[in-house]
């Protein structure tokens, strides 16, 4: 239900550079009121800034002058991954670590040319599973119930 998002959570926390073309007004609906996010977790903002600018955690970074003003810009979220980034940030603050499973279906917005097959608003589905020892070689967790098939209407 949080369609308004900061550029920080929508882009920066996901390590998309501030000069990336997807951040242009052609692709993103930026807001005039409120134009900027008032509250961001500044300790995490500084770590993200450092990783963008200088690298870290095995990355060499993008080597550019990361700007807080750019990260504060409000927009209509372009994907739901920003909600996953927030959830993972909150999870990292909890001690001790608790395994979680998140699942989301929600609206996203892109400033694209409208035609018969493209709208500015659509839905995205995603999930996050966090636990110790998980690998991509394991089958998906069985605690997500299977999606029932719709009955045939024929």
N, C-alpha and C positions, 0 to 999 in steps of 0.2 A: 504494500500500500504506500510505500515511500517512493513516489515517482520522481521527486526532486532530489538530486544527488549533487555532491560537490565533485569538481574535476579531480580532486585528490582521490576519492574512493573509486570514481568511475574509470580513471586513467592512471594516475600516479602510483597508487598502491599496487596496481597491476603491472607496473614498470613499463608503461607505454610512454615514450619520450614526449616532452611538452611540444615539440615541433612536428609531431606525427600528423600526417594529413587527415586522419580520422577525427582529429580534434578541431578541424576547421568548421566554420559555420555552415558549409555546404552539407556536412554530415551530422551535425549536432545542433539541437535546439538549446541555445544558451538563454538564460532568464535575465530579465531586467530588474524584476522585483520579486523576491530578494535576489540581488545580483551576486552576492557572495555568502559563502558559508561562514557563520560566526564562530563555530566551535569545531576544532579538529584536535585529535590527540597529539599534542605538540612533540612529545617524546618520540612517537612513531613517525610523525612527519619528518623529524630531523634524521631518523634512520633511513627513511625512504629517500630523502634529499641526498644524503651522503652516498647511497647506493647508486642513484642516478648520476651524480656528479663524479664520484671517485671509484665506484665499484665496491665490491665486498661480497662475502659469502661465495667466493669462487667466480664472481663476475668482474669484468673490468669496467663496468658502468658505461654510460654514454658520453662522459667527459664534456658536459656542457654546464652552463650556469642555470641551475634549476631555480624557478621563481615561485615563491609562496603565493603571490598575487594570482598567478595562473592556476595554481592548485585550489584556490578558494572559489573560483568561478562556479556558480550554480548552473545546472542544466537539467533537462529531462533525461533520465538515465538511458544510455544507449544499449545496455545489456544488464542482466540480473547478476552478473559476476561481481558487481560492486557489493551486492548484499552478501555474497559468499566471502568476499574479502573482509567485510566488517565482522561477519560471524567468526572467521578464523582468527582475526585480531582479538576479539573478545575471548575466544577459546584459549589463546596463548597467554592471556592475563590470569586465567584460573590456575590455582595451584591446590592440589595436585592435578595433573592432566586427567581429564575424563574423556573416554572415547565418545564420539558423537556421529550422528547421521543427519544431514540436513537435506531437504528436498524442497524445490520451489518451482512454481509455475506462475509467471507474472508478466505484466505488460512492460514493453520497452518502446523507445521512440527513436526514429532516425529521420533526419531531414533529407529525404530522398525525393526524386521526381516520382510523382504519383502516376500510376497507370493501372491497367486492368489486373496486374499481378503484384503490384507493390503499393503498400500503404505506408504512412508515416508511423503507424502504431501496429505492433504485433506482439505475440507472446513468445516467451523463451522458457525452456524447461532446463533445469540443472539439478545436480545433487553433489554433495560433498560427504565423504566418509573419512573420518580421522581416527586412527588407532595406532598402537605400536605394532610393528612387524608386518604391516600390510604391503603387498606388492601387486603389480599389475598382472602377475601370473596367477593370482588367486581368483576363484570365481566371485561374482558380486555377493555381498552379504545377503543371506537368506531372510533377514528380518524385514527387508522391503517386500511387501506382499506383491504377488504378480498382478499385473493390470488385467482385469477381465476383458475378454473379447466381446464386442457388441454382438447381440443376437442378430442373426440374419433376418432382414425384413422382406423376404421374398416369398 
